[in-house]
Amino acid sequence: MSRDKTMTADEVVARLESGMTIGIGGWGSRRKPMALVRALLRSDITDLTVVSYGGPDVGLLAAAGKIRKLIAAFVTLDSISLEPHFRSAREHGMFEMTELDEAMFMWGLTAAGHRLPFMPIRAGLCSDVMKVNPQLRTVRSPYDDGEELVAVPALRLDAALVHLNRADAHGNGQYLGPDPYFDDLFCEAADQAYLSCERIVDSAGLRAEHGPQTLLVSRAYINGVVEAPGGAHFTSCAPDYDRDEAFQRAYAQAATDPEEWRRFTEQFLSGDEDAYQAAVAAFAKEAT
Amino acid sequence: MSESVTRAEYCVVACAEAWRGDGEILASPMGTVPTIGARLAKLTFSPDLLLTDGEAMLIGDVPAVASGSQVTEGWLPYRRHLAMVAGGRRHVMMGASQLDAYGNQNISCIGDWAKPRRQLLGVRGAPVNTLNNPTSYWVPRHSPRVFVERVDMVSGVGYDRAADAEPATRRFHEVRGVVTDLAVLDFATPDRSLRLRSVHPGVTVDQVREATGFPLAVADEVPHTRAPSAEELRLIREVLDPKGLRDREVRS
């Protein structure tokens, strides 16, 4: 039997270093590996290049001053369209940014996973994506059409962080929601990948209830598995739970004022993951 | 009948018209009024359209906006959605924080990109959309802040930019038109610049001119945007938007 890769979120972060390029799975405010992000927030790691279809993962890391460079096509909380920390960080010039189109971003991850230097795409041309990312180059089709296309460079990652519904101890990951997002691509694009999940089950358990097409991530790519119930909170992790809209509103509200944000971090982010989940439970109880 | 038709209902019909004759492709509306419009088109003159639930499913029914679908016709996670864009089997109606006379659209940021005065969403899929599948725009508040001389960050590609590109790059580029709370506009001019095609009843041509931050081409005769038929009105009010969400996006 293949090896047991279970570890804690803090053990994952212990394997990361300042200055790394970190890919974060999920999409907007959906199935973000928030427990791993919170562990990153507790560490002294900084100077990161973050690659993300951005949501509150980007917002929290930006607020904590951990991002040197962001590679993204958008940052949003979905039901709240603009991420307040991201906005503020951009408006204050807090980090560098490579702004790509969503499809370019997907091709960049795909190229990295396939160990290709780039992938060609008909996107970005004529738009200001080419202007604000002067490092982007074009390539001409070697066939008779001779078309000029954008050569999206591989988005090779030092590490990927993703969150799925279930996994086994060996790193086979299962998603039960409607959309895989691009979590498998993130893992394939990374030198090391870490998978948190709602529940670790045995391998037979992974196969028992759901078809093999739900097995999104293969253990061949995974270096560590973290059992983190509620690990995507406050983003959604369908069908286990929806986005915590009340909490997200509180987050966005707190982000608009430094004093309120200090109180928010005190209340929710000053302790470990258990303390966070306890504070969230208390918040939910207070709301009812 | 027409006296009682609201501005939002004219907008719904004008948005629906964007998908007329599109056949068996995916209608991708952004915003409430375009969503009702796409569903109205499917229930009336464009029955072959594919619709999504806004998440990862193609839906096989035509439910009211913001209420759940009961029938799943197919699976459309983001990566397959992006393939539909690139393959051209889609017509998107996007929003625009800024839009210029040639249809260049900005949803990324206001001000200098390096340190924006106001950071918005980011370019999202606008660059890939505009070079690969037909694109229309929906602007719920027609104003000089949206219709600007020059957009700050070209996210969606307009006709002047596309004209400078080689033919292969622009071969699928097509910005069909723009629907706003005041009017319907298209690019049916020799230089493919924005032209006023119709005004919604109750709106004057001058009003549209004043709300547009650049000189606007105006059709010789500017008709009124067509009114919904009795059946269309029933579908909007009783089937597609019984809660009146359209009135939150466009006030009468």
Contacts between the chains, C-beta under 8 A, distances in Angstrom:
chain1	res1	chain2	res2	distance
A	27	B	78	6.6
A	54	B	122	7.7
A	72	B	122	6.2
A	73	B	122	5.6
A	73	B	123	6.2
A	73	B	124	5.8
A	73	B	125	7.4
A	74	B	121	4.9
A	74	B	122	3.5
A	74	B	123	7.4
A	74	B	124	4.8
A	75	B	121	7.6
A	75	B	122	6.2
A	76	B	121	5.9
A	76	B	122	7.9
A	81	B	121	6.5
A	82	B	119	7.4
A	82	B	120	6.7
A	82	B	121	6.8
A	86	B	119	6.8
A	87	B	118	7.6
A	87	B	119	4.3
A	90	B	109	7.1
A	90	B	115	7.7
A	90	B	116	5.8
A	90	B	119	3.9
A	91	B	115	7.1
A	91	B	116	5.9
A	91	B	117	7.1
A	91	B	118	6.9
A	91	B	119	5.5
A	92	B	115	7.7
A	93	B	114	7.2
A	93	B	115	4.3
A	99	B	108	6.7
A	99	B	113	7.7
A	99	B	122	6.1
A	99	B	123	5.9
A	100	B	123	7.6
A	101	B	123	5.6
A	101	B	124	7.5
A	101	B	125	6.1
A	101	B	126	7.1
A	101	B	127	4.0
A	101	B	128	5.0
A	102	B	78	7.8
A	102	B	82	6.7
A	102	B	124	5.8
A	102	B	125	4.4
A	102	B	128	6.8
A	103	B	82	4.9
A	103	B	85	6.8
A	103	B	86	6.8
A	103	B	125	6.4
A	103	B	127	7.9
A	103	B	128	4.0
A	104	B	127	7.4
A	104	B	128	7.2
A	106	B	79	6.4
A	106	B	82	6.1
A	121	B	86	7.8
A	121	B	128	7.3
A	122	B	86	7.1
A	122	B	128	7.6
A	122	B	131	5.3
A	122	B	132	6.1
A	122	B	169	7.0
A	122	B	172	7.8
A	123	B	86	7.9
A	123	B	127	4.8
A	123	B	128	3.6
A	123	B	131	5.9
A	123	B	132	7.2
A	124	B	127	5.1
A	124	B	128	7.8
A	125	B	127	7.8
A	125	B	131	6.5
A	125	B	157	7.8
A	125	B	165	6.1
A	125	B	169	5.2
A	126	B	127	8.0
A	126	B	130	8.0
A	126	B	131	7.0
A	126	B	154	7.5
A	126	B	157	4.3
A	126	B	161	4.1
A	126	B	162	5.8
A	126	B	164	7.3
A	126	B	165	5.2
A	126	B	169	6.8
A	126	B	170	7.8
A	127	B	123	7.0
A	127	B	126	7.3
A	127	B	127	4.1
A	127	B	130	7.6
A	127	B	154	5.0
A	127	B	155	6.3
A	127	B	156	7.4
A	127	B	157	5.4
A	127	B	161	7.5
A	128	B	108	7.7
A	128	B	113	7.2
A	128	B	153	4.9
A	128	B	154	4.2
A	128	B	155	7.2
A	129	B	123	6.0
A	129	B	127	5.4
A	129	B	155	7.9
A	131	B	154	8.0
A	132	B	113	5.0
A	132	B	114	7.8
A	132	B	153	7.2
A	145	B	168	6.4
A	146	B	168	7.6
A	147	B	166	7.7
A	147	B	168	4.0
A	147	B	169	7.3
A	148	B	166	6.2
A	148	B	168	7.1
A	148	B	169	6.4
A	178	B	55	5.6
A	178	B	56	3.8
A	178	B	57	6.4
A	178	B	75	7.9
A	178	B	77	7.1
A	179	B	55	6.8
A	179	B	56	4.0
A	179	B	77	4.2
A	179	B	78	6.1
A	180	B	77	5.9
A	180	B	79	7.6
A	181	B	77	7.5
A	181	B	78	6.4
A	182	B	78	7.3
A	182	B	79	6.8
